[in-house]
Amino acid sequence: MNEIAPRKTLPRLDESLLTHLPPFSRLEKRQIRTILDQATSRRYDAGVAVFEEGHDADRFYMLLDGYVRVVRITPTGEQVTALHIPAGQLLGIAKAIGRDTYPATAMTATESIALSWPMRLWDTFVTEYDGFATETYKTLGHRVGEMNTRIVELATQQVEQRVANALLRLINQTGRKVDGGIEINFPITRQDLSELTATTLHTVSRLLSGWEKQGLVESKRKRIKVCDPHALVVLSQG
């Protein structure tokens, strides 16, 4: 069973926290204030569940800071990472896909801060706030597109291509420039990468070790840095 995050409520938040985020970017400050006054703000330690697969979807969330891993549980009880969600995005929006339970578990990859609202407010937000529904369904479309891309990769690509593509997606979504390359900006293990690419830990470890010798990547202490993105693009294309 995943550890459920304890309640760590934060002080009253300022409207400026939401003005740049797509679901709320078209709203006036008074509208954003109304939205914030109905939200619960909470800080989560790394490695805890914000919500769990199969549980009643009683709240939806906006990740303000940190990163979340979306995890599915296999019939044999194994955890498989489906995708990562960066700060600035909604999650737990089960009602948007016609569900009353969460379809996956959201695990914090780092210490994170999120707002949440009762799910009963979802229809009100979609109806009353301009741009909320449009931007929300854009986010859903992007996630579905990412999952479809991964399905195609699993069906048509060799393991080396899949791992290269996964690293390229992660640095595109969450990378930060550091000395000597671009680092994935949250802790990620070789096991996480093997789950994302439907391969074994041994295979991922072998590939990364080989790429490190070639100067393509650096991998240590749950951190992966891409030193030569162009070389990975070439590998991803076979």
ROKOL-952953 format. One record per residue (C-alpha): x, y, z. Coordinates in Angstrom, 3 decimals. Example, Ala and Ser with C-alpha at 12.3 -4.5 7.8 and 13.67 -1.06 7.14 Angstrom:
2
site u 12.300 v -4.500 w 7.800
site u 13.670 v -1.060 w 7.140
end
This chain:
238
site u 0.000 v 0.000 w 0.000
site u 1.359 v 3.439 w -0.858
site u 1.954 v 5.929 w 1.912
site u -0.767 v 8.565 w 1.907
site u 0.477 v 12.124 w 2.314
site u -0.302 v 13.708 w 5.678
site u -2.165 v 17.007 w 5.708
site u 0.221 v 19.968 w 5.635
site u -1.941 v 23.011 w 5.007
site u -0.166 v 26.186 w 3.853
site u -1.001 v 29.862 w 4.542
site u -3.430 v 31.843 w 2.352
site u -2.013 v 32.065 w -1.172
site u -1.813 v 35.067 w -3.482
site u -3.717 v 35.266 w -6.787
site u -0.469 v 35.725 w -8.716
site u 0.276 v 32.022 w -8.200
site u -2.393 v 31.111 w -10.760
site u -2.374 v 33.990 w -13.247
site u 0.278 v 32.375 w -15.491
site u -1.174 v 28.852 w -15.424
site u -3.222 v 27.922 w -18.513
site u -6.541 v 26.917 w -16.873
site u -6.688 v 30.268 w -15.074
site u -4.741 v 32.614 w -17.363
site u -7.867 v 34.211 w -18.889
site u -9.475 v 35.008 w -15.555
site u -9.684 v 38.259 w -13.640
site u -7.995 v 38.447 w -10.258
site u -11.325 v 38.506 w -8.430
site u -12.265 v 35.220 w -10.122
site u -8.925 v 33.689 w -9.204
site u -9.438 v 34.839 w -5.618
site u -12.797 v 33.073 w -5.575
site u -11.127 v 29.902 w -6.865
site u -8.302 v 30.080 w -4.323
site u -10.710 v 30.662 w -1.455
site u -12.298 v 27.294 w -2.254
site u -8.946 v 25.459 w -2.473
site u -6.883 v 23.580 w 0.060
site u -3.121 v 24.130 w -0.298
site u -0.808 v 21.397 w 0.886
site u 2.875 v 20.507 w 0.934
site u 3.847 v 16.879 w 0.273
site u 7.063 v 15.097 w 1.125
site u 8.823 v 13.198 w -1.665
site u 7.660 v 9.632 w -2.228
site u 4.082 v 9.832 w -0.950
site u 0.760 v 9.318 w -2.705
site u -1.327 v 12.394 w -3.413
site u -4.157 v 10.013 w -4.336
site u -4.375 v 6.314 w -5.159
site u -5.622 v 4.268 w -8.084
site u -9.159 v 2.987 w -7.574
site u -10.004 v 5.340 w -4.717
site u -13.007 v 7.650 w -4.934
site u -12.094 v 10.742 w -6.955
site u -13.277 v 13.259 w -4.400
site u -10.781 v 16.051 w -5.219
site u -8.852 v 17.437 w -8.205
site u -5.453 v 19.104 w -7.993
site u -3.154 v 21.775 w -9.415
site u 0.547 v 21.071 w -8.926
site u 2.239 v 24.358 w -8.000
site u 5.744 v 23.069 w -7.339
site u 7.558 v 19.760 w -7.714
site u 7.021 v 16.705 w -9.900
site u 4.563 v 13.818 w -9.753
site u 4.918 v 10.295 w -11.145
site u 1.711 v 8.755 w -12.482
site u 1.839 v 5.100 w -11.462
site u -0.345 v 2.164 w -12.485
site u -0.556 v -1.095 w -10.539
site u -0.343 v -4.332 w -12.556
site u -2.514 v -7.388 w -11.741
site u 0.554 v -8.901 w -10.019
site u 0.947 v -5.841 w -7.788
site u 3.918 v -4.232 w -9.522
site u 4.141 v -0.457 w -9.868
site u 4.659 v 0.867 w -13.402
site u 5.390 v 4.538 w -14.076
site u 3.134 v 5.747 w -16.890
site u 4.269 v 9.387 w -17.137
site u 5.559 v 12.382 w -15.178
site u 3.635 v 15.590 w -14.491
site u 5.556 v 18.836 w -13.915
site u 4.460 v 21.874 w -11.928
site u 1.759 v 24.044 w -13.453
site u -0.570 v 21.217 w -14.495
site u -3.835 v 19.771 w -13.239
site u -4.010 v 16.177 w -12.032
site u -6.598 v 13.903 w -10.529
site u -9.161 v 15.197 w -13.033
site u -11.060 v 11.922 w -13.172
site u -14.380 v 13.601 w -13.930
site u -12.951 v 15.017 w -17.163
site u -12.697 v 11.439 w -18.478
site u -16.028 v 10.300 w -17.056
site u -14.691 v 8.422 w -14.033
site u -15.630 v 8.573 w -10.379
site u -12.430 v 6.828 w -9.216
site u -8.802 v 7.725 w -9.881
site u -7.399 v 5.740 w -12.842
site u -3.846 v 5.819 w -11.457
site u -1.789 v 6.703 w -8.399
site u -0.013 v 10.072 w -8.175
site u 3.316 v 9.742 w -6.330
site u 5.473 v 12.765 w -5.566
site u 8.910 v 12.476 w -7.172
site u 10.148 v 15.442 w -5.127
site u 8.813 v 17.569 w -2.283
site u 5.769 v 19.182 w -3.866
site u 3.053 v 21.773 w -3.286
site u -0.453 v 21.380 w -4.679
site u -3.824 v 23.023 w -4.502
site u -6.934 v 20.865 w -4.438
site u -10.669 v 21.403 w -4.734
site u -13.690 v 19.171 w -4.059
site u -14.643 v 17.323 w -7.245
site u -18.195 v 18.708 w -6.925
site u -16.753 v 22.064 w -8.078
site u -15.479 v 20.641 w -11.370
site u -18.651 v 21.343 w -13.364
site u -18.832 v 24.872 w -11.932
site u -15.254 v 25.633 w -12.982
site u -15.788 v 24.228 w -16.483
site u -19.034 v 26.195 w -16.955
site u -18.214 v 29.532 w -15.337
site u -14.522 v 30.173 w -15.989
site u -13.473 v 31.070 w -19.520
site u -10.623 v 28.974 w -20.804
site u -10.670 v 26.468 w -17.926
site u -12.318 v 23.698 w -19.922
site u -10.390 v 24.457 w -23.128
site u -6.984 v 24.389 w -21.462
site u -7.873 v 21.362 w -19.355
site u -8.797 v 19.280 w -22.382
site u -5.648 v 20.461 w -24.165
site u -3.685 v 18.995 w -21.252
site u -5.627 v 15.738 w -21.484
site u -5.045 v 15.607 w -25.226
site u -1.316 v 16.096 w -24.741
site u -1.150 v 13.263 w -22.191
site u -3.148 v 10.918 w -24.410
site u -0.862 v 11.833 w -27.302
site u 2.206 v 11.041 w -25.212
site u 0.772 v 7.661 w -24.207
site u -0.104 v 6.849 w -27.833
site u 3.431 v 7.757 w -28.895
site u 4.824 v 5.360 w -26.315
site u 2.502 v 2.581 w -27.502
site u 3.745 v 3.057 w -31.069
site u 7.344 v 3.022 w -29.821
site u 6.760 v -0.226 w -27.944
site u 5.333 v -1.813 w -31.075
site u 7.878 v -0.561 w -33.596
site u 11.168 v 0.420 w -31.945
site u 14.169 v -1.359 w -30.526
site u 14.964 v -0.915 w -26.825
site u 17.826 v 1.515 w -27.509
site u 15.486 v 3.786 w -29.461
site u 12.813 v 3.674 w -26.732
site u 15.225 v 4.602 w -23.959
site u 16.708 v 7.427 w -26.041
site u 13.217 v 8.764 w -26.800
site u 12.221 v 8.579 w -23.121
site u 15.276 v 10.602 w -22.081
site u 14.633 v 13.174 w -24.810
site u 11.009 v 13.591 w -23.677
site u 12.068 v 14.037 w -20.059
site u 14.671 v 16.707 w -20.784
site u 12.196 v 18.452 w -23.081
site u 9.512 v 18.489 w -20.371
site u 11.575 v 19.014 w -17.231
site u 15.205 v 19.548 w -18.211
site u 17.399 v 22.280 w -16.790
site u 20.705 v 23.437 w -18.217
site u 23.726 v 22.526 w -16.104
site u 27.438 v 22.377 w -16.745
site u 28.038 v 19.899 w -19.518
site u 24.466 v 19.234 w -20.578
site u 20.787 v 19.120 w -19.635
site u 19.700 v 17.402 w -16.431
site u 16.303 v 15.845 w -15.760
site u 15.080 v 18.098 w -12.973
site u 13.844 v 15.474 w -10.531
site u 15.215 v 12.242 w -9.078
site u 14.825 v 9.383 w -11.533
site u 16.227 v 5.901 w -11.144
site u 17.184 v 3.351 w -13.750
site u 14.215 v 1.335 w -12.527
site u 11.904 v 4.286 w -13.299
site u 13.389 v 4.484 w -16.790
site u 12.926 v 0.762 w -17.341
site u 9.227 v 1.095 w -16.404
site u 8.771 v 4.026 w -18.803
site u 10.243 v 2.003 w -21.669
site u 8.838 v -1.446 w -20.860
site u 12.234 v -3.053 w -20.609
site u 14.350 v -4.594 w -17.884
site u 16.500 v -2.820 w -15.314
site u 19.494 v -4.805 w -16.579
site u 18.985 v -3.556 w -20.142
site u 18.599 v 0.085 w -19.098
site u 21.686 v -0.153 w -16.889
site u 23.702 v -1.680 w -19.741
site u 22.604 v 1.034 w -22.177
site u 23.272 v 3.918 w -19.798
site u 26.672 v 2.523 w -18.865
site u 27.579 v 2.271 w -22.543
site u 26.322 v 5.780 w -23.270
site u 28.285 v 7.130 w -20.296
site u 31.489 v 5.661 w -21.741
site u 30.685 v 7.419 w -25.019
site u 30.051 v 10.735 w -23.221
site u 26.362 v 10.853 w -24.148
site u 24.925 v 10.843 w -20.612
site u 25.891 v 10.924 w -16.956
site u 23.910 v 8.942 w -14.393
site u 24.432 v 9.033 w -10.624
site u 22.489 v 9.420 w -7.376
site u 19.067 v 9.261 w -9.049
site u 20.085 v 12.028 w -11.447
site u 20.466 v 11.702 w -15.202
site u 22.191 v 14.341 w -17.326
site u 22.132 v 14.266 w -21.124
site u 25.499 v 15.532 w -22.351
site u 24.892 v 15.092 w -26.086
site u 21.194 v 15.519 w -26.991
site u 21.917 v 15.368 w -30.737
site u 23.524 v 11.951 w -30.386
site u 20.415 v 10.716 w -28.540
site u 18.212 v 12.091 w -31.325
site u 20.249 v 10.044 w -33.816
site u 19.900 v 6.930 w -31.640
site u 16.163 v 7.515 w -31.206
site u 15.717 v 7.456 w -34.978
site u 17.524 v 4.156 w -35.340
end
